[in-house]
Amino acid sequence: MKKIILSTLLCLISVVAAADTFGTHFADTTLRLDYILSGTNRTQHIALARMSKTPHWYGRRTNMDHLLLRGNGQLAVLDTLTADTLYCHSFSTLFQEWQTTEEATRVERSFESPIIIPMPHHTVDVVITLTDTHNRPTARLRHRVDPSDILIHDRSSQPTTPWRYIRQSGPSEQCIDIAFVAEGFTDQEMPIFLAACDSSINALAAHEPYTSMMSRFNFVAIMPTSAESGVSVPRRSIWRNTALGSHYDTFYSDRYLTIPSVCRLYDLCSGLPFEHFIILANTEEYGGGGIYNSYTIASARSRRAKLEVIVHEFGHSFGGLGDEYYYDDQYETQYPSDTEPWEPNLTTLVDFNSKWADMLPQGTAVPTQPLPESASEKERTQRIGVFEGGGYQSHGVYRPAQDCRMKVNEVHDFCPVCQRAIRRLINYYAPEPQQP
């Protein structure tokens, strides 16, 4: 009993301390910054479109001034007098992915990129930066935010999309709020969506480190209704009137399912508890996508979706993990040989010590030779090495395991390196109270 009481007190002390630090600079209010990213394969531009606010801040209240992962873009909130970093955030964008396509060589396009931050008590400078595959800044915008600005749209009185907690482990100050968002479901079909939420949570809970850390998560179901059932499939001339307008064939890739307006997603979820999104699309067709600190989207009714696509894509959008499969160097410049990738499960060996070198068994050969096909799945996923091939490239990029959920959908487990990376992120967002 004494241990339980002491543990509870430590938890409360930890939460109060975090709240004190947070409250020094920020109010319990969300400030939404809507950016427009535009350009070609060679140019990048950032513009601020609008600002709005809603009550309560559901994001992290600890580790405010440093990043765990760099992403392909970074945002910093700076004190205008001292230039100290008060809050920072990293992300990736569909725009930067589009820049690698053939279309980007002949036309300029724009993409929405809303970012939420806690509302500062006083005027601050916000700096948003996009970086290339060499980690070099390619575009930067610095602008001032005055919390008393009358043109910051107050959305607190707007109607709220129907929503409910599915599983609530604790208050948002202590937990990570994952929002499931319905896409392509009519009002009559919402029970199907809610059942898909439950099975998706169970799928995540079946994989470490989520299995042992589920108490750090809250799960919310957000239920915008669609006028028509299903999603759009342009290659079949199918266009549906849905809540988010999602469609397959993104960048002319059959299985790539995305949404055209991320601002619309934020509009529908305005004022609700969310920190990360999982969009469940009302379709049986296999496909989906995951963009780091943006969203995961996947089929809600595909036979393969629950145990494969959602877990894999959430590894991208939440865990910041890279794809470990590869082709015949289709994207040979995705990971330049002179630059260490920011993804924790890929390396070019430029700075391998920053990756999983500390987990490598002594005497392991680099590159590591794969085990024969007769080896068990456990041997292929749990044996840590430096296996050549990853990040879409067959040469020059290395992955930590022969097989992993980030390489092969049919493999059940994340490898130990990916598990550690996800565990670190969970602790970054929702630290465990220190034990005596």
C-alpha positions as CSV (number, residue, x, y, z in Angstrom):
1,M,0.0,0.0,0.0
2,K,2.8,2.4,0.9
3,K,4.5,1.8,-2.5
4,I,1.2,2.5,-4.3
5,I,0.7,5.7,-2.4
6,L,4.3,6.8,-3.0
7,S,4.0,6.0,-6.8
8,T,0.8,8.1,-7.0
9,L,2.4,11.0,-5.2
10,L,5.4,10.9,-7.5
11,C,3.1,10.9,-10.5
12,L,1.2,13.9,-9.2
13,I,4.5,15.7,-8.4
14,S,5.7,15.0,-12.0
15,V,2.5,16.3,-13.5
16,V,2.5,19.4,-11.3
17,A,6.1,20.2,-12.1
18,A,5.4,19.8,-15.9
19,A,2.4,22.0,-15.5
20,D,4.4,24.7,-13.7
21,T,7.0,24.7,-16.5
22,F,4.4,24.8,-19.2
23,G,2.3,27.5,-17.5
24,T,5.3,29.8,-17.3
25,H,5.2,30.5,-21.0
26,F,1.9,29.0,-22.3
27,A,-1.8,29.1,-21.7
28,D,-4.1,26.1,-21.7
29,T,-5.2,27.0,-25.3
30,T,-4.3,25.7,-28.7
31,L,-3.0,28.0,-31.4
32,R,-3.4,26.7,-34.9
33,L,-1.0,28.0,-37.6
34,D,-2.1,27.2,-41.2
35,Y,0.8,27.2,-43.6
36,I,0.8,26.9,-47.4
37,L,3.9,25.1,-48.8
38,S,4.4,25.5,-52.6
39,G,7.1,25.0,-55.2
40,T,8.5,22.6,-57.7
41,N,11.2,19.9,-57.5
42,R,13.8,22.7,-57.1
43,T,11.9,25.4,-55.2
44,Q,10.1,25.7,-51.9
45,H,8.1,28.5,-50.4
46,I,6.3,28.8,-47.1
47,A,3.4,31.2,-46.4
48,L,1.3,31.8,-43.3
49,A,-2.4,31.7,-44.4
50,R,-4.3,32.2,-41.1
51,M,-4.3,31.7,-37.3
52,S,-7.0,30.4,-35.0
53,K,-7.4,29.2,-31.5
54,T,-9.5,26.7,-29.4
55,P,-9.7,26.1,-25.7
56,H,-7.3,23.6,-24.1
57,W,-3.9,22.3,-25.2
58,Y,-3.8,18.5,-25.7
59,G,-0.2,18.2,-26.8
60,R,2.9,17.5,-24.8
61,R,3.7,19.6,-21.8
62,T,7.2,18.1,-21.2
63,N,10.4,18.2,-23.3
64,M,9.2,21.4,-24.7
65,D,12.5,22.9,-25.9
66,H,14.1,20.0,-27.8
67,L,13.4,17.5,-30.5
68,L,13.8,13.8,-30.4
69,L,13.5,13.4,-34.2
70,R,14.4,16.0,-36.8
71,G,11.9,15.1,-39.5
72,N,11.9,16.9,-42.8
73,G,10.7,20.1,-41.2
74,Q,11.0,21.9,-37.9
75,L,9.1,24.6,-36.1
76,A,10.4,26.6,-33.1
77,V,8.7,29.0,-30.8
78,L,11.2,31.6,-29.6
79,D,11.2,34.1,-26.8
80,T,11.4,37.5,-28.6
81,L,13.7,39.0,-25.9
82,T,16.1,36.1,-25.2
83,A,15.7,34.0,-28.3
84,D,15.3,31.0,-26.1
85,T,13.4,28.0,-27.5
86,L,10.2,27.7,-25.6
87,Y,8.6,25.0,-27.8
88,C,9.6,23.0,-30.8
89,H,8.0,20.5,-33.2
90,S,9.2,18.4,-36.1
91,F,7.2,17.0,-39.0
92,S,7.2,15.7,-42.6
93,T,4.9,16.8,-45.4
94,L,3.2,15.4,-48.5
95,F,4.6,18.4,-50.3
96,Q,8.2,17.3,-49.9
97,E,7.3,13.8,-51.0
98,W,5.6,15.2,-54.1
99,Q,8.8,17.1,-54.9
100,T,10.4,13.8,-55.7
101,T,7.8,13.0,-58.4
102,E,8.1,13.6,-62.2
103,E,5.2,16.0,-62.0
104,A,7.2,18.4,-59.8
105,T,9.7,18.9,-62.6
106,R,7.1,20.6,-64.8
107,V,4.5,22.3,-62.6
108,E,4.3,24.3,-59.4
109,R,1.8,23.1,-56.7
110,S,0.8,24.0,-53.2
111,F,-0.1,21.9,-50.2
112,E,-1.7,22.7,-46.8
113,S,0.4,22.2,-43.6
114,P,-1.4,23.2,-40.4
115,I,0.6,23.0,-37.2
116,I,-0.7,23.4,-33.7
117,I,1.2,24.9,-30.8
118,P,0.3,26.0,-27.2
119,M,-0.8,29.6,-27.0
120,P,2.0,31.7,-25.6
121,H,1.3,34.2,-22.8
122,H,3.4,36.9,-24.6
123,T,4.5,37.8,-28.1
124,V,6.9,35.2,-29.6
125,D,8.7,34.5,-32.8
126,V,7.8,31.4,-34.8
127,V,10.4,29.9,-37.2
128,I,9.3,27.1,-39.6
129,T,12.0,25.4,-41.7
130,L,11.9,22.8,-44.4
131,T,15.1,20.7,-45.0
132,D,16.2,18.5,-47.9
133,T,17.7,15.0,-47.9
134,H,21.1,16.4,-47.0
135,N,19.5,18.0,-43.9
136,R,20.1,21.4,-45.4
137,P,17.5,24.2,-45.0
138,T,15.6,24.8,-48.3
139,A,12.9,27.2,-47.1
140,R,12.4,29.2,-43.9
141,L,9.7,31.6,-42.6
142,R,10.0,33.7,-39.5
143,H,7.0,35.5,-38.2
144,R,5.8,37.1,-35.0
145,V,2.7,35.9,-33.0
146,D,1.0,38.3,-30.6
147,P,-1.6,36.3,-28.6
148,S,-3.7,39.5,-28.3
149,D,-4.0,39.8,-32.1
150,I,-7.7,40.4,-32.9
151,L,-7.3,38.5,-36.2
152,I,-6.6,35.2,-34.5
153,H,-9.9,33.4,-35.2
154,D,-11.6,32.2,-32.0
155,R,-13.2,28.9,-32.9
156,S,-14.4,28.1,-29.4
157,S,-18.1,28.7,-30.2
158,Q,-18.2,26.6,-33.4
159,P,-20.2,23.4,-33.5
160,T,-18.3,20.3,-32.4
161,T,-18.1,17.2,-34.5
162,P,-19.6,14.2,-32.7
163,W,-16.9,12.4,-30.7
164,R,-16.3,10.1,-27.8
165,Y,-13.5,8.5,-25.8
166,I,-13.1,4.8,-26.7
167,R,-10.4,4.2,-24.1
168,Q,-9.2,6.8,-21.6
169,S,-6.1,5.9,-19.5
170,G,-5.9,9.3,-17.8
171,P,-6.0,13.1,-18.4
172,S,-4.4,14.5,-21.5
173,E,-1.7,16.1,-19.5
174,Q,-0.4,12.6,-18.7
175,C,-1.3,10.7,-21.9
176,I,-1.0,10.8,-25.7
177,D,-4.3,11.5,-27.4
178,I,-4.8,9.4,-30.5
179,A,-7.8,10.4,-32.6
180,F,-9.5,8.0,-34.9
181,V,-11.4,10.0,-37.6
182,A,-14.2,8.6,-39.7
183,E,-13.9,9.0,-43.5
184,G,-16.5,7.9,-46.0
185,F,-19.0,6.7,-43.3
186,T,-22.6,7.8,-43.4
187,D,-24.5,8.3,-40.2
188,Q,-26.0,4.8,-40.5
189,E,-22.5,3.3,-40.9
190,M,-20.9,4.8,-37.8
191,P,-21.2,1.5,-35.8
192,I,-18.9,0.0,-38.5
193,F,-16.4,2.8,-37.9
194,L,-16.5,2.3,-34.1
195,A,-15.9,-1.4,-34.5
196,A,-13.0,-0.6,-36.7
197,C,-11.6,1.7,-34.0
198,D,-11.7,-1.1,-31.5
199,S,-10.0,-3.6,-33.7
200,S,-7.3,-1.1,-34.7
201,I,-6.6,-0.4,-31.0
202,N,-6.3,-4.1,-30.4
203,A,-3.9,-4.4,-33.4
204,L,-1.6,-1.8,-31.9
205,A,-1.9,-3.3,-28.5
206,A,-0.7,-6.6,-29.9
207,H,2.7,-5.2,-30.7
208,E,5.5,-4.1,-28.4
209,P,6.2,-1.6,-27.2
210,Y,2.5,-0.5,-27.3
211,T,1.5,-3.7,-25.5
212,S,3.3,-2.7,-22.3
213,M,2.7,1.0,-22.7
214,M,-1.0,1.3,-23.5
215,S,-1.6,3.1,-20.2
216,R,0.2,6.1,-21.8
217,F,-2.5,6.5,-24.5
218,N,-6.0,7.8,-24.8
219,F,-8.1,6.9,-27.9
220,V,-10.8,9.2,-29.2
221,A,-13.4,8.5,-32.0
222,I,-14.3,11.6,-34.0
223,M,-17.3,11.0,-36.3
224,P,-17.9,13.4,-39.1
225,T,-20.6,12.0,-41.4
226,S,-20.1,11.7,-45.1
227,A,-22.9,12.4,-47.7
228,E,-21.8,9.4,-49.6
229,S,-20.4,6.0,-48.5
230,G,-16.9,5.0,-49.5
231,V,-13.9,6.8,-50.8
232,S,-12.7,8.1,-54.2
233,V,-10.8,5.9,-56.7
234,P,-9.8,8.2,-59.6
235,R,-8.4,5.5,-61.8
236,R,-11.9,4.0,-61.9
237,S,-13.6,7.4,-62.3
238,I,-15.1,7.0,-58.8
239,W,-15.5,10.2,-56.9
240,R,-17.4,10.3,-53.6
241,N,-18.7,13.2,-51.5
242,T,-17.0,12.4,-48.2
243,A,-16.0,14.3,-45.0
244,L,-12.3,14.5,-45.9
245,G,-12.4,13.9,-49.7
246,S,-9.8,11.1,-49.5
247,H,-8.7,9.3,-52.6
248,Y,-6.4,6.6,-53.9
249,D,-3.9,7.1,-56.7
250,T,-2.0,9.9,-54.9
251,F,1.0,10.7,-57.2
252,Y,-0.6,8.1,-59.6
253,S,0.3,5.3,-57.2
254,D,-2.7,2.9,-57.0
255,R,-2.4,2.1,-53.3
256,Y,-1.5,5.5,-52.0
257,L,-4.5,6.9,-50.1
258,T,-4.3,10.5,-48.8
259,I,-6.5,13.5,-48.1
260,P,-6.3,16.6,-50.3
261,S,-7.0,19.1,-47.4
262,V,-5.3,18.7,-44.1
263,C,-6.9,21.9,-43.0
264,R,-10.3,20.3,-43.4
265,L,-9.1,17.5,-41.1
266,Y,-8.2,20.1,-38.4
267,D,-11.5,21.9,-39.0
268,L,-13.5,18.8,-38.2
269,C,-11.4,18.0,-35.1
270,S,-11.3,21.6,-33.9
271,G,-11.4,21.9,-30.1
272,L,-11.3,18.1,-29.6
273,P,-8.6,16.0,-27.8
274,F,-6.0,15.0,-30.4
275,E,-2.3,14.8,-30.7
276,H,-2.0,12.3,-33.5
277,F,-4.5,11.2,-36.2
278,I,-5.5,7.8,-37.6
279,I,-8.1,8.2,-40.4
280,L,-10.1,5.1,-41.0
281,A,-11.5,5.1,-44.6
282,N,-14.7,3.2,-45.4
283,T,-13.3,0.9,-48.1
284,E,-12.2,-2.7,-48.5
285,E,-9.5,-1.8,-50.9
286,Y,-6.0,-2.3,-49.6
287,G,-3.9,0.8,-49.2
288,G,-3.1,3.8,-47.0
289,G,-0.3,6.2,-46.0
290,G,1.5,7.6,-43.1
291,I,3.3,11.0,-42.8
292,Y,5.4,11.8,-39.7
293,N,3.5,14.0,-37.3
294,S,0.7,14.6,-39.9
295,Y,-1.6,11.6,-40.1
296,T,-2.1,7.9,-40.8
297,I,-4.8,6.8,-43.2
298,A,-5.8,3.3,-43.9
299,S,-8.8,1.1,-45.1
300,A,-11.1,0.4,-42.3
301,R,-12.6,-2.7,-43.9
302,S,-9.7,-4.3,-45.7
303,R,-9.0,-7.8,-44.6
304,R,-5.3,-6.9,-44.2
305,A,-5.8,-3.4,-42.7
306,K,-6.1,-4.1,-39.0
307,L,-3.0,-6.2,-38.4
308,E,-0.8,-4.8,-41.2
309,V,-1.4,-1.5,-42.8
310,I,-2.5,0.5,-39.7
311,V,0.4,-0.7,-37.6
312,H,2.9,-0.1,-40.3
313,E,1.7,3.4,-41.3
314,F,1.4,4.4,-37.6
315,G,5.0,3.5,-37.4
316,H,5.6,6.3,-39.9
317,S,3.2,9.0,-38.6
318,F,3.8,8.5,-34.9
319,G,7.1,6.6,-34.6
320,G,9.0,8.5,-37.4
321,L,10.2,5.1,-38.7
322,G,11.4,4.7,-42.3
323,D,10.4,2.0,-44.7
324,E,12.9,-0.8,-44.6
325,Y,12.0,-2.4,-47.9
326,Y,13.8,-1.5,-51.1
327,Y,13.7,-1.7,-54.9
328,D,16.3,-1.6,-57.6
329,D,17.4,2.0,-56.6
330,Q,14.2,3.5,-57.9
331,Y,14.8,6.4,-55.6
332,E,18.6,6.4,-55.5
333,T,18.9,9.9,-54.1
334,Q,16.3,9.6,-51.3
335,Y,19.1,8.9,-48.8
336,P,22.4,10.4,-50.0
337,S,25.5,8.5,-49.1
338,D,27.1,11.5,-47.3
339,T,24.2,12.1,-45.0
340,E,22.8,10.2,-42.0
341,P,19.0,9.7,-42.3
342,W,16.9,11.2,-39.4
343,E,14.8,8.1,-39.2
344,P,16.0,6.0,-36.2
345,N,15.8,2.6,-38.1
346,L,17.9,3.5,-41.2
347,T,21.6,4.4,-41.5
348,T,24.1,5.2,-44.3
349,L,26.9,4.5,-41.7
350,V,27.8,8.2,-41.8
351,D,26.9,8.5,-38.1
352,F,26.0,4.9,-37.1
353,N,26.9,5.6,-33.5
354,S,23.8,7.8,-33.3
355,K,21.6,4.9,-34.3
356,W,21.7,1.3,-33.0
357,A,25.5,0.8,-32.7
358,D,25.1,0.3,-28.9
359,M,22.7,-2.6,-29.5
360,L,24.9,-4.4,-32.0
361,P,26.3,-7.7,-30.6
362,Q,30.1,-7.7,-30.4
363,G,31.7,-9.1,-33.6
364,T,28.8,-8.5,-35.9
365,A,29.9,-8.1,-39.5
366,V,29.0,-4.9,-41.4
367,P,27.1,-5.5,-43.6
368,T,25.5,-8.4,-41.9
369,Q,24.7,-11.5,-43.9
370,P,21.0,-12.6,-43.8
371,L,20.0,-15.9,-42.3
372,P,18.7,-18.6,-44.7
373,E,15.0,-18.6,-45.6
374,S,14.6,-21.6,-43.3
375,A,15.3,-19.4,-40.2
376,S,12.3,-18.7,-38.0
377,E,10.5,-15.4,-38.1
378,K,11.7,-14.7,-34.5
379,E,15.3,-15.2,-35.6
380,R,14.8,-12.9,-38.5
381,T,13.2,-10.1,-36.5
382,Q,15.1,-10.3,-33.2
383,R,18.7,-10.7,-34.6
384,I,20.2,-7.2,-34.7
385,G,22.6,-6.4,-37.4
386,V,23.4,-4.0,-40.2
387,F,21.6,-5.4,-43.3
388,E,22.1,-3.6,-46.6
389,G,18.9,-2.5,-48.3
390,G,16.3,-0.1,-46.9
391,G,14.7,3.2,-47.6
392,Y,13.8,2.0,-51.1
393,Q,17.5,1.6,-52.0
394,S,19.2,-1.8,-52.4
395,H,22.7,-0.3,-51.8
396,G,24.1,2.3,-49.4
397,V,21.2,2.2,-46.9
398,Y,21.1,-0.3,-44.0
399,R,18.4,-1.6,-41.7
400,P,18.7,-3.1,-38.2
401,A,17.0,-6.5,-38.8
402,Q,16.6,-9.0,-41.6
403,D,12.8,-8.6,-41.3
404,C,10.6,-6.2,-39.4
405,R,7.1,-4.8,-39.5
406,M,8.6,-1.8,-41.2
407,K,9.9,-4.1,-44.0
408,V,7.4,-6.8,-44.5
409,N,3.7,-6.4,-43.6
410,E,3.2,-10.1,-43.0
411,V,5.9,-10.1,-40.2
412,H,4.2,-9.7,-36.8
413,D,6.8,-7.9,-34.7
414,F,8.8,-4.7,-34.8
415,C,12.5,-5.5,-34.5
416,P,14.2,-4.5,-31.2
417,V,15.6,-1.3,-32.7
418,C,12.2,-0.1,-33.9
419,Q,10.7,-1.0,-30.6
420,R,13.2,1.1,-28.7
421,A,12.6,4.0,-31.1
422,I,8.9,3.9,-30.5
423,R,9.4,3.5,-26.7
424,R,11.6,6.6,-26.7
425,L,9.0,8.6,-28.4
426,I,6.2,7.5,-26.0
427,N,8.5,8.6,-23.1
428,Y,9.2,11.8,-24.9
429,Y,5.4,12.7,-25.2
430,A,4.3,11.1,-21.9
431,P,7.3,10.5,-19.5
432,E,6.9,7.8,-16.9
433,P,7.1,9.1,-13.3
434,Q,10.5,8.4,-11.8
435,Q,10.6,5.7,-9.2
436,P,12.5,6.1,-5.9
